[in-house]
Amino acid sequence: MTPGATVRSECTWRQAGSFEHVAGSQVPFWSDVLLPGEQSRPLRGPTPIEMLLGALCGCTGVDVVSILEKMKLKPVQMSMNAEAERGEEHPRILRRIWITYSIETEPPDAAKVFRAVELSAQKYCAVAATLAAAGEIRYRVLSAGEEREGVFAGVGGSAHS
């Protein structure tokens, strides 16, 4: 997709809180949530808010892997854990998000790993920049026995304090 191109997703209601999606890349997926009053049923996918956190991790993760490879580091292990605090009143937006990265590379180089995450957080991750415009996103990076923390920048490069 070229810069400035339109992104699209089609969504069709199937039952209760279940929706079938087809991304612009033609990949199908589901979102689902129990509606008030529903006792229980097998869910067909994550909730929309869980998908949003997954999109954030996937977006920054792709950035970090790409940046590490440009730095001549081979990622050998990478995981991210995202947690969010929601507002009390509707629409219950995500007020604060915390992401913990655990990243190991070959050769080990914590300074470059920290820099790769910082570049994603401050410049490249579109999902994070969009979410950071509405609330705070903090991160913690664990690599080669070291730890660092930071804040994602919102649209326009401003980070919440």
N, C-alpha and C positions, 0 to 999 in steps of 0.2 A: 504494500500500500504506500502510496506517495504521501509526502507531508501535505497536510491540509485536506487529505482525502476524507470522504465520509465513511464512518464506521456504522455498521448496521447489525441488527439482530431482530429476528422475527419471533414472536411469542404467541402461543395458542393455549387458551384455557382448556383443560381436559376434565377436571372434576375437583370439587372442593377447593383446596389451595394448591392444586397441582397444575403446573404450566410446562408445556413442551416448548423448547427454544431451538432455533436453528441460527447459529452464528453466521455472520457474513462469510466466514471461511467454510461454510456448509457443514460444520460440525454440530450434530444435535446434542442437546443436554436438557436436563430437567431441573426445575426448582420446585420446592414443595414446603408447605407449612400446615400444621394442624390449625384449623379455624376454631374460634371460640365455640365451645359446645361439643366439638368432636372429641370422642373418648380416646381413640387411638386407631391407627391404621399404618400399614407399612408406607414409609415415605419414599418417594421416587428420586429425591435429590436433596441437596442442601437448601437451607432457607436463603432468601435473597441477601440478607445481611451476611450470612456465612460465605456466600458467593463473593460478596464485595471484599471481604477480608482475604479470600483466596485469590481474587484478582490482584489485590495489592501485593501479596507475597509473590505471585507469579510474575508480575510486572517488574518488581525490583529484583527478583531472582534472575530473570533473563538479563537485565542490565549487568548485574554483578558477574555472572558467568562470562558474558561477552567482554567486559572490562578486564577481568582476570586473564582471559586468553590473550588479549592484546598486551598485557603486562608479562606475557610468557610464563604464566603460572597455570598449572593444570589443577582444576578443582577435583578433589578426590572424595570429598564429603561436604554436603551443604544441606542445611535444613533451616526453616524459619517457623517461628511460632508467633502468631498474631492474636492479641486479645484486645477487646474494645470495651469501653464504658459508654453506655447509651444514656441519653437524656431521659428524664422522668416523664415529661409531657410529650404528647404526640406532636410532631412526627418521630420523636425519640431518636434523633440523629446521633451519630457516633461523635461524642465529645472528645474523647481521648483514645488513642490507639497506641499500643506498645508492640514492637516487633523485636524478637530476639533471633539473631542469626548465629548459627554455629557453622563455621566454614574452615575446612582444612584443605591445604593445597600442597602440591609437589612442585618445587621445593617449598617448605614452610616459609611464609613471609607475612607476619601479622600486619606490618606497616602497609604493605600493598593491599591486603585484604581490607583493612580499615579504609584506605583511600578509595577502593572500588565501591564500597558501600556508601561512603560519603558522596561520591560522584552521582550515584543513583539517587540518593536522598536530596541532593542540592540541584541537580541538573536534568537527569534523564527520565525518571519514573513518572509518567503521565498520570497514572492512577493515584500515586501518592501526592503529587502536586495538586490534583483536583480535590482529594479528601482533606489535605492540609489547609486548603483555603477555608474549610468549615470548622476544623478542629485540630487539635494538637496530635502529632504523630512523633513519638520518641522511639529510638532504637538502641539496642545493645548488641555488640558484636563480640563473639568469643572465637578466638583463633590462635593457634600455636601457644596455648596457655596464657594468653593475654586477653584483656577485656577493655572495650571502649564504648562510650555512649554518645549519642547525638540526636538531632532533631531534623525531621524532614522539612524542606521548604515548601511553601504553598505556591500557587500560581503567581508568577512575577518574582519568584525567588525569595519571598519573605518567609522566615521561619517563626512559628509561634514560640514565645518564651515560656 
